Amino acid sequence: MAISNRSTGEALLFLTDEQLRQGIEAMFFAYRGFTADPDRILDKHGYGRAHHRAIHFINCVPGTTVNNLLHILGVTKQSLNRVLRSLIEDGLVEVQVGQKDRRERHLYLTETGQSLEQELSNAQRARMRSAYRDVGADAVSGFRQVLEAMMDPEMKRAYWKLRDNEGMDK
């Protein structure tokens, strides 16, 4: 239920706990749907969601460092190393030593990695495109605003850097 504040023109939104619970449940089931198609693709290759996230962000920021990927994903070094090791061994990711700092390891998708990333992204884009088409332009903007408002400030800064094609290293 929205109440308009006439003096400032702001709309205040009051939701009951039940309405918020329904939103939480909708997000849970939407996430299951959003990940279902990529999960099927990943399963055929023996990969999981951690592999998908790594592939996605290496594609978004080609040449990203291992440390940057750790920061973006918020995982432990051990967990990321396990994922990267399998992606490198399977020829999906290549590592290049930094030219300025030889201690840095820069990550790039190979052609095979790019092909898998495209297949995964196509599946998710198709689902999102269909949902956005069903609900209309106003809902698309509102949905993105809600997602951004739920981000912690540090993650929101990282998100905006990625959106602006700056990566997080830069």
PADODREN-69074 format. One record per residue (C-alpha): x, z, y; residue in one letter. Coordinates in steps of 0.25 Angstrom, whole numbers, plus 5000, padded with zeros to 4 digits. Layout:
% PADODREN-69074
    x    z    y lumlo
    X    Z    Y     a
...
% end
This chain:
% PADODREN-69074
    x    z    y lumlo
 5000 5000 5000     m
 5006 4996 5013     a
 5004 5003 5026     i
 5008 4996 5039     s
 5014 5004 5050     n
 5008 4997 5063     r
 5019 5002 5073     s
 5031 4996 5065     t
 5024 4986 5057     g
 5031 4991 5044     e
 5023 4992 5031     a
 5024 5004 5023     l
 5022 5003 5008     l
 5017 5015 5000     f
 5017 5014 4985     l
 5012 5024 4975     t
 5021 5029 4964     d
 5013 5021 4954     e
 5015 5008 4962     q
 5030 5011 4963     l
 5030 5014 4948     r
 5023 5000 4945     q
 5034 4993 4954     g
 5045 5000 4946     i
 5038 4995 4933     e
 5036 4981 4938     a
 5051 4981 4942     m
 5055 4986 4928     f
 5047 4975 4921     f
 5051 4964 4931     a
 5065 4967 4928     y
 5063 4966 4913     r
 5057 4952 4916     g
 5068 4948 4926     f
 5079 4952 4915     t
 5071 4947 4903     a
 5075 4932 4904     d
 5090 4935 4907     p
 5090 4945 4896     d
 5086 4934 4886     r
 5097 4925 4891     i
 5107 4936 4891     l
 5104 4940 4877     d
 5107 4926 4872     k
 5121 4928 4877     h
 5122 4942 4872     g
 5122 4948 4887     y
 5114 4958 4894     g
 5110 4961 4908     r
 5123 4966 4912     a
 5129 4953 4909     h
 5118 4946 4917     h
 5120 4955 4929     r
 5135 4952 4929     a
 5133 4937 4927     i
 5123 4937 4939     h
 5132 4944 4949     f
 5144 4936 4945     i
 5136 4924 4948     n
 5131 4929 4961     c
 5145 4933 4966     v
 5155 4924 4959     p
 5169 4930 4959     g
 5164 4944 4960     t
 5173 4955 4956     t
 5171 4964 4944     v
 5170 4976 4954     n
 5160 4969 4962     n
 5151 4966 4950     l
 5153 4981 4946     l
 5147 4984 4959     h
 5136 4974 4959     i
 5131 4978 4945     l
 5134 4993 4946     g
 5139 4994 4932     v
 5152 5000 4926     t
 5165 4993 4924     k
 5164 4995 4909     q
 5150 4989 4909     s
 5153 4977 4918     l
 5166 4974 4910     n
 5159 4973 4897     r
 5149 4963 4903     v
 5160 4955 4910     l
 5169 4955 4898     r
 5158 4948 4890     s
 5154 4938 4901     l
 5169 4935 4902     i
 5171 4933 4887     e
 5159 4925 4886     d
 5164 4915 4897     g
 5153 4919 4907     l
 5162 4926 4918     v
 5176 4923 4922     e
 5185 4933 4929     v
 5195 4929 4940     q
 5206 4938 4945     v
 5205 4940 4960     g
 5214 4932 4969     q
 5215 4943 4980     k
 5214 4955 4971     d
 5219 4952 4957     r
 5212 4964 4952     r
 5199 4958 4955     e
 5191 4951 4944     r
 5182 4940 4949     h
 5170 4936 4941     l
 5164 4922 4939     y
 5154 4916 4930     l
 5158 4905 4922     t
 5150 4892 4920     e
 5144 4899 4907     t
 5141 4912 4915     g
 5135 4904 4927     q
 5126 4897 4916     s
 5121 4910 4911     l
 5119 4916 4925     e
 5111 4904 4928     q
 5102 4905 4916     e
 5100 4920 4919     l
 5097 4918 4933     s
 5088 4906 4931     n
 5079 4915 4922     a
 5078 4926 4932     q
 5076 4917 4944     r
 5064 4910 4936     a
 5058 4924 4934     r
 5060 4928 4948     m
 5055 4914 4953     r
 5043 4915 4945     s
 5040 4929 4950     a
 5043 4926 4965     y
 5034 4913 4964     r
 5022 4922 4958     d
 5023 4933 4969     v
 5026 4924 4982     g
 5036 4925 4993     a
 5032 4938 4999     d
 5034 4945 4986     a
 5048 4939 4984     v
 5053 4945 4997     s
 5046 4958 4995     g
 5052 4959 4981     f
 5066 4957 4986     r
 5064 4967 4997     q
 5060 4977 4987     v
 5072 4975 4978     l
 5081 4975 4990     e
 5075 4988 4995     a
 5077 4995 4981     m
 5092 4992 4981     m
 5102 5003 4985     d
 5109 4999 4998     p
 5122 4996 4991     e
 5115 4987 4981     m
 5107 4980 4992     k
 5120 4977 4999     r
 5126 4971 4987     a
 5113 4963 4985     y
 5114 4957 4999     w
 5128 4954 4997     k
 5125 4946 4985     l
 5113 4939 4991     r
 5122 4935 5003     d
 5132 4929 4993     n
 5143 4938 4997     e
 5144 4945 4984     g
 5149 4959 4984     m
 5164 4957 4985     d
 5164 4951 4998     k
% end
